[in-house]
Amino acid sequence: MLTYEEALARVLGALPPALSEKVSVADAAGRCLLETVTSPLDLPPFDNSAMDGYAVRAADVAKASAEHPIFLRILGQIGAGEVFQGHVGVQTCVRLFTGTPLPTGADAVVMQEDTRTNAARPEQVQILDAVRPWENVRLRGEDVKAGTLLLPAGTRLGAGHLNLLAAVGLKNLPVARRPQVGVVSTGSELRLAGKPLAPGQIYESNRPMLSALLADCGTKVQSYPLVPDSLTRTRTALQRAFAECDAVITTGGASVGQLDFVKMAFAELGGSQEFWQVAIKPGKPFVFGTLAGKFLFGLPGNPVSAFVTFLLLVRPALLRWQGVQDVALPSHPGTLVEALVNRGDRRHFVRVRVDVEGRVHSAGTQASHMLHSLAAANALVEVPPESTLPAGSPVRVLRWSGT
């Protein structure tokens, strides 16, 4: 039986380099950059106004106040996207709006709120407050200089990244190809939601859960029909899934029971089992194998075990396969409100609920079939074998998307 670190190292070490493709910025959310990206231009690309107001020479209004306003002649008005063709000289100004290029000769902008106009003198404005040179001006390149690094290779692209890349005019990006992942759930007791249950049957819930987790990993997801406990049916289902996908995730059928056929069916297809069983709880009967450059992730059938092993072993593999460098679950410190006890000989990843103050509570009963505590959890806490973490202990909580 492998330790968690050994198992993760084996999985990550088996992955080939990410395959590259170019996609538009609009389609790149959740994708991973495979090359560094530098800026083709300054951002902002020109000096512009940060406010609606008047472009002025700061020296002309240095003594302006509400009691002693400074009168300036208005040379014209320009909107965002327009350029003033004249020159702001002594005791003159230009009416402008947020984002408008700063006219030649001006070195500051007076906010509209600090001005007053008179309908009888439309060519004139009263300045009611002084401004410093370059006040209320966004300077060319103050955000990004042309040629500077925007994002390193390995960045998984989120909304803020895409905003930056679009703002400098980039159209297409070199990103990792999204792997196609098939999900196969096995078990003769499983039925689809909406169908009547016979005695001894249960509704299948792992595929919806895994589809949500896979979508967060940036993969394409193909869900396959339920597979009864049969070697022939299991082999047929795996053969189809491997023909159509880059990796296959199974749930159930991977332990040592008489009706557990995943490992046997995979071997009959020519697959190589890299390891089986990991010293964690929940999730001991985890299988990892390779088949013609493709991968099998055999998860336990119990939903909690499937959930935890996906987060700890499958998620990092799928992210790394797409070029992401930091594949660890997000984490932060917390403080236990109640003791967490692990009497077993495997590391226990306990489902917990963390509140906004960082206080960590058990999410409920920790048995691997208990779905209510899984739904209530927003984090995991690792408890070492045969140990107790008393109330008040500082812990590191592991999070996942949506929590």
MOLINQUI-V308442 format. One record per residue. RES is the residue in three letters. PHI is phi as a letter, one per 40 degrees, with the letter a starting at -180 (NA if undefined). OMEGA is omega in whole degrees, -180 to 180 (NA if undefined). D_CENTER is the distance of its C-alpha to the mean C-alpha in whole Angstrom. Layout:
# MOLINQUI-V308442
res={RES;RES}
phi={PHI;PHI}
omega={OMEGA;OMEGA}
d_center={D_CENTER;D_CENTER}
This chain:
# MOLINQUI-V308442
res={MET;LEU;THR;TYR;GLU;GLU;ALA;LEU;ALA;ARG;VAL;LEU;GLY;ALA;LEU;PRO;PRO;ALA;LEU;SER;GLU;LYS;VAL;SER;VAL;ALA;ASP;ALA;ALA;GLY;ARG;CYS;LEU;LEU;GLU;THR;VAL;THR;SER;PRO;LEU;ASP;LEU;PRO;PRO;PHE;ASP;ASN;SER;ALA;MET;ASP;GLY;TYR;ALA;VAL;ARG;ALA;ALA;ASP;VAL;ALA;LYS;ALA;SER;ALA;GLU;HIS;PRO;ILE;PHE;LEU;ARG;ILE;LEU;GLY;GLN;ILE;GLY;ALA;GLY;GLU;VAL;PHE;GLN;GLY;HIS;VAL;GLY;VAL;GLN;THR;CYS;VAL;ARG;LEU;PHE;THR;GLY;THR;PRO;LEU;PRO;THR;GLY;ALA;ASP;ALA;VAL;VAL;MET;GLN;GLU;ASP;THR;ARG;THR;ASN;ALA;ALA;ARG;PRO;GLU;GLN;VAL;GLN;ILE;LEU;ASP;ALA;VAL;ARG;PRO;TRP;GLU;ASN;VAL;ARG;LEU;ARG;GLY;GLU;ASP;VAL;LYS;ALA;GLY;THR;LEU;LEU;LEU;PRO;ALA;GLY;THR;ARG;LEU;GLY;ALA;GLY;HIS;LEU;ASN;LEU;LEU;ALA;ALA;VAL;GLY;LEU;LYS;ASN;LEU;PRO;VAL;ALA;ARG;ARG;PRO;GLN;VAL;GLY;VAL;VAL;SER;THR;GLY;SER;GLU;LEU;ARG;LEU;ALA;GLY;LYS;PRO;LEU;ALA;PRO;GLY;GLN;ILE;TYR;GLU;SER;ASN;ARG;PRO;MET;LEU;SER;ALA;LEU;LEU;ALA;ASP;CYS;GLY;THR;LYS;VAL;GLN;SER;TYR;PRO;LEU;VAL;PRO;ASP;SER;LEU;THR;ARG;THR;ARG;THR;ALA;LEU;GLN;ARG;ALA;PHE;ALA;GLU;CYS;ASP;ALA;VAL;ILE;THR;THR;GLY;GLY;ALA;SER;VAL;GLY;GLN;LEU;ASP;PHE;VAL;LYS;MET;ALA;PHE;ALA;GLU;LEU;GLY;GLY;SER;GLN;GLU;PHE;TRP;GLN;VAL;ALA;ILE;LYS;PRO;GLY;LYS;PRO;PHE;VAL;PHE;GLY;THR;LEU;ALA;GLY;LYS;PHE;LEU;PHE;GLY;LEU;PRO;GLY;ASN;PRO;VAL;SER;ALA;PHE;VAL;THR;PHE;LEU;LEU;LEU;VAL;ARG;PRO;ALA;LEU;LEU;ARG;TRP;GLN;GLY;VAL;GLN;ASP;VAL;ALA;LEU;PRO;SER;HIS;PRO;GLY;THR;LEU;VAL;GLU;ALA;LEU;VAL;ASN;ARG;GLY;ASP;ARG;ARG;HIS;PHE;VAL;ARG;VAL;ARG;VAL;ASP;VAL;GLU;GLY;ARG;VAL;HIS;SER;ALA;GLY;THR;GLN;ALA;SER;HIS;MET;LEU;HIS;SER;LEU;ALA;ALA;ALA;ASN;ALA;LEU;VAL;GLU;VAL;PRO;PRO;GLU;SER;THR;LEU;PRO;ALA;GLY;SER;PRO;VAL;ARG;VAL;LEU;ARG;TRP;SER;GLY;THR}
phi={NA;c;c;d;c;c;c;c;c;c;c;c;c;c;c;c;c;c;c;c;a;b;b;c;d;c;b;c;d;g;c;b;c;b;b;c;b;b;c;c;a;c;b;c;c;a;c;a;c;c;a;c;i;b;c;b;c;d;c;c;b;c;b;c;a;c;c;b;c;b;c;b;c;c;c;i;b;b;b;d;g;b;b;c;c;c;b;c;b;c;g;b;a;b;c;a;b;d;g;c;d;c;c;d;g;c;b;a;b;c;c;d;c;b;b;a;b;b;d;c;b;c;c;b;b;c;c;b;a;c;b;c;d;g;c;g;b;c;c;d;g;c;c;a;c;d;g;c;c;c;a;c;d;g;c;c;c;b;c;c;c;c;c;c;c;c;c;c;g;c;b;b;b;c;b;c;c;c;c;c;b;c;b;b;b;b;i;c;c;c;b;c;d;g;c;c;c;c;d;g;b;b;c;c;b;c;c;c;c;c;c;c;c;c;c;c;c;g;c;c;b;b;c;b;d;c;b;c;c;a;c;c;c;c;c;c;c;c;c;c;c;c;c;b;b;c;a;b;b;b;b;g;g;b;c;b;c;c;b;c;b;c;c;c;c;c;c;c;c;g;c;b;c;c;a;a;g;b;c;b;b;c;h;d;c;b;b;b;a;b;a;f;g;b;b;b;b;c;c;c;c;c;d;c;c;c;c;c;c;c;c;c;b;c;d;c;c;c;c;c;c;c;g;c;c;c;b;c;c;d;a;a;c;a;b;c;c;b;c;b;b;b;c;c;b;b;c;b;c;c;c;b;b;b;c;c;c;g;c;b;b;c;c;h;d;c;c;c;b;c;c;c;c;c;c;c;c;b;a;b;b;c;b;c;d;f;a;b;b;c;d;g;c;c;b;b;c;c;b;a;d;g;b}
omega={-178;169;179;-179;179;-180;-179;179;179;-179;-177;-179;-178;-172;175;176;178;176;-174;170;178;178;178;178;-178;-177;-171;-178;179;-180;-177;176;178;176;174;180;176;-176;177;-178;173;176;-5;-179;178;173;-179;-176;175;-175;162;-179;-175;174;-174;165;-175;-179;-178;-174;-175;-177;-177;174;178;180;-178;-178;174;-179;178;177;-179;-179;-178;-180;177;179;176;-178;178;179;179;-174;-178;-176;177;-180;-177;175;175;180;177;175;-179;-173;-178;179;180;176;-180;-179;176;178;179;177;178;176;174;179;179;-179;-178;180;176;178;180;-177;-180;180;-174;-179;-173;175;176;178;-172;-180;179;173;176;175;178;174;-180;177;172;-174;178;176;-178;177;-178;174;177;179;179;180;175;-178;177;172;-179;179;173;-165;174;-174;-180;177;-177;177;-180;-177;178;-177;178;171;179;-177;-178;-176;175;-176;178;174;179;178;175;-177;177;179;-179;177;-177;177;-179;-179;-172;175;177;175;-178;177;177;179;170;177;179;-179;177;176;179;-177;-176;-177;176;179;-177;178;178;179;179;178;179;177;179;-179;167;-174;173;180;-176;180;178;-177;177;-179;-179;179;-178;-178;179;179;180;-180;179;179;178;-177;180;177;-174;-171;176;178;-179;173;174;171;-178;174;-175;-179;-174;-178;-179;-178;176;-169;-174;-178;-179;180;179;179;180;177;-179;-180;178;178;-178;173;177;180;179;-175;175;176;-7;173;-179;-175;178;-179;172;-180;-180;179;177;178;177;-168;173;170;-179;-178;174;180;178;-173;-178;178;178;-179;-176;-180;175;-178;-173;-172;-177;-180;180;180;-178;177;180;179;179;174;180;-178;-180;-174;179;174;174;-178;176;-179;174;-180;-179;173;-180;-179;172;-173;174;-179;-177;-178;176;175;-177;175;-171;176;-177;175;-179;179;-174;178;-179;178;-171;178;169;180;-180;-179;-170;178;-171;176;-174;-174;-178;180;175;179;-179;-174;170;180;173;172;179;176;-178;179;174;-178;177;172;-175;174;-177;-179;170;-179;172;-178;179;-177;174;-175;179;-180;NA}
d_center={32;29;28;24;24;26;24;21;23;25;22;20;23;24;21;22;21;18;20;20;20;20;18;18;16;16;15;12;9;6;9;10;13;16;19;19;19;22;23;26;27;27;25;27;29;32;33;33;33;31;33;36;39;42;41;44;46;45;48;50;48;48;51;50;50;50;54;54;52;52;53;51;52;49;49;47;44;41;37;34;34;38;39;43;45;48;48;47;51;52;52;50;47;44;43;39;35;32;31;34;35;38;41;43;45;43;41;40;39;40;38;40;40;43;45;48;50;53;54;57;56;53;53;52;50;50;48;47;45;45;42;41;41;37;37;34;34;30;31;31;28;27;24;24;27;27;27;24;21;18;15;16;16;13;10;7;7;6;9;11;11;12;15;16;17;18;20;22;23;21;21;20;17;18;15;15;17;15;17;19;19;21;22;25;27;30;33;36;35;32;33;31;30;33;35;38;38;41;42;40;37;33;30;28;24;22;21;20;18;17;16;13;12;12;11;7;8;9;13;16;17;21;23;26;29;30;32;35;37;38;38;39;37;34;35;35;32;30;32;31;27;27;29;26;23;22;21;23;22;25;25;29;32;31;33;37;38;41;38;35;35;32;33;36;35;33;35;38;35;36;32;32;31;30;30;30;29;27;29;26;26;25;25;28;29;26;27;25;27;28;29;30;27;25;24;24;22;25;24;26;27;27;23;23;23;21;18;19;19;16;14;16;18;16;12;13;15;13;11;14;16;13;14;11;13;12;11;12;11;10;14;16;20;22;25;27;29;31;32;30;32;32;35;34;34;30;27;26;22;23;22;22;21;20;21;21;23;22;24;24;25;26;24;28;29;28;29;27;28;28;25;26;24;21;21;21;19;16;16;18;21;23;27;29;32;35;34;33;31;33;32;31;29;26;24;20;18;15;12;10;7;10;12}
